Amino acid sequence: MDCAVYKMACCCITGDLINFVKQLEGVCQSLTPAGSALTTVSAVRCLNVYLERLGALQAQSTSLQDTINGAFESGQFVSVQPSMLAAVAYQVARERQGTLPVWPTALADMTGWRGDNTADSEFDKACSMMRAFVGIA
C-alpha cells in the first residue's frame, strides 16, 4: 500500500492525472470488494475532476452523478473502472446535448481514452452500454 501512496504522491507533484486516477483506482479496488459503494464514490470523484478541469457547470455534475449512481445500482457497470464510468457518462451526456466535439482533446489528454469509436475498445464498449442504459439508440 505504501508504494501505491508514494506513486500517487509523485503523480500529484508532476501533474500526471491519468496515472494518479489509475493508482487511486488500484488502491480502492484493493481495499473494497467489487460492487461496493466506494466504487460509485470513486466514479463520482473522477467525474468531478473531469468537470473541474473543463470548467463545467455544477448543475451538470448533479445530473451526471445521478446517472452514475443509477448505472452502478443497475449492476451492468460493475466491471467498468470508476474513471471510465465517469468518462462514458460524461461523453454520453455530451452526445445527448449535441455538444461538439463529443470527446474533446482535453478529456482525451486527462483520461488517455481517445473516444475514436473503435467498436472493439473497452471505452467504446462501455459507451455503448451507457447509451443503452440512458435510452439512446
Stockholm file with secondary structure:
# STOCKHOLM 1.0

chainA/1-137         MDCAVYKMACCCITGDLINFVKQLEGVCQSLTPAGSALTTVSAVRCLNVYLERLGALQAQSTSLQDTINGAFESGQFVSVQPSMLAAVAYQVARERQGTLPVWPTALADMTGWRGDNTADSEFDKACSMMRAFVGIA
#=GR chainA/1-137 SS CHHHHHHHHHHHHHTCHHHHHHHHHHHHHHHSCTTCHHHHHHHHHHHHHHHHHHTCCHHHHHHHHHHHHHHHHHTTTTTSCHHHHHHHHHHHHHHHHTCSSSSCHHHHHHHSCCCCCCTTSHHHHHHHHHHHHHTCC
#=GC SS_cons         CHHHHHHHHHHHHHTCHHHHHHHHHHHHHHHSCTTCHHHHHHHHHHHHHHHHHHTCCHHHHHHHHHHHHHHHHHTTTTTSCHHHHHHHHHHHHHHHHTCSSSSCHHHHHHHSCCCCCCTTSHHHHHHHHHHHHHTCC
//
